[in-house]
Amino acid sequence: MKIIIDADACPVTEETIKEAQKYTIPVLMVKSFAHFSPFDEQEGVETIYVDSDAEAADYKIMQQANKGDLIITQDYGLASLALPKSCTVMHHKGFLYSEHNIDQLLQSRYLNAMARKSGQRTKGPKAFTKEDREHFALKLQSVLHETLT
């Protein structure tokens, strides 16, 4: 098992790495060259940089993902591709994507995109809070404990 982070806009990389290190689970961060950081080099963490093309990180993540891996992403499309590979897929706000909720999430994304395209205003995501961070950390601990025991 490894943890793959869709890292360009992920606000919980530090929490994920910290928890992974407790279990000595390798972490793979995939991000565009535009988000290069010399601080990405950490023990147990590999970073793969990709072009800034819209789907480059998603393609690389799917190329690297194997059955049983945990993927952290806010991208519903990527989640929908990872679920059939028997990956566990988690949003940075702490909820798990599943076969039961992915269709509704994709439909909602599509309807919002169509509304924006027609000139309507749609609400963006709520700001990421301290409570969201804490919820994610607790859910990640739970998922790892269930997976590894």
N, C-alpha and C positions, 0 to 999 in steps of 0.2 A: 504494500500500500504506500502511496505517496499522496501528498496534498499539492494540488495545482491551483495557483492563485491567478485569476485574471486581474493582473496587478496595475493596470494603467490608472484606474480610479478607485481602487479598493482601499477603504479607510481602516481595514482591520488586519493589515499584513502583520503588524507587530504582535497582536494578540494571537494570530494564527501560528506564527513562527515560535513564539514562546510556548504555546501548548504542544506543538509538534515536537519541540526539543525535549519535553518531559517524557515522551514516548519514543524518542529517537526515530521519528518518522521523517523521511526526506521531504523537503519542500521545494517545489519548482514554481518560480514566479515567471510569468510570461508578460512582457510589456514592450511597448514600442521604443525605438531608439530615442524618440522625443522625450521619453521619461527616464533617460539614463541617469544613474546615480552611483557614485563610487561607494556609497554605503550599502549597496545591495549585496556585497560580498560578506556573508556570514557563514559560520559553521552549520552544515546541514542544509544550506539553502543554495540552490542553483538558479541563476537567472538567465533566461533566454530572451534576447532582444529580437524584435521583428520590425519590418517596415511599418510605416504609419498608415498603410492602407486600412480601410474600414474593417475588414474581416481578418486581417493577417494574424492577430493574436488568437482569434477563435480557431482558425485552421491549425495553428501550431498546437494549441491546447488539445484539440481533437486528435492530432497526430501523436501526441505524447500520452494521452489518457488510455488507461487500461481498466479492465473490470476490477472493481473494488477500490479504485482511487476516489479521493474526495476532491471535488472541484468547488472553489469559492468564486462566485460570479454574480453580478447583478443583471447579466444579459440573459433574457428569457430564451432567445434563439439558441444561444450556446447551451443552456440548460436542456432544451428540448433535444439537442443532438447527443448530449452526454448520457441522458437517462437510458436510452436503448443499449448503451455500452455497459450497463450495469454499474455505473458510477453513482456515488452519492453526491448530490449537488445541493449546495447551500448558498443562500443569499447573505450578503453582509449584514442584514438586519436580523439574521438568526432563523429564518424559516427555511425548511427543506422543500425543494422542488420535488414533485412526484408526478406519476402518471395521472393522479386525480386532480391536480391543480394546474398543470402546464397548459392545457388547452384554453382554460379560462384566462390565464395570464397572457398568452399569445393573442387571444381574441381582444382583450382589453388594450394591448399595445397597438394592435392593428386599428381598432376603432379610434383611438386617440390620434394616431398618425393621420387617418383619413380626416378627422375633425380639423387638425392643424392645417392640412393641405387645403381644406376648403375655407380657411381663414378664421376658423373658430379658435378661441383661446382655451387651452387646457391647463389644468394644474400640473405643476412639476412635482417631483418627489419632495416629501417633507425633509427638512434639515435632519442630518444625522446627529443624534443626541448621545449624551453620556449613557442614558438608559439603553439606547440601541446597542451601544458598544458592550455594555454589561450583559445584555440579553444574548448577544452573539457569543460572547466568551462562555457563558453558561451552557448554551446549546452546543457549541463546539466541544466542550468538555464531555457533555452527555453523549454526543455522537461518537467521539473517539473511544470513550469508555465502553459503549455498547459494541462497537466494531471490534475492539481489541480484546474483549474478555469473553 
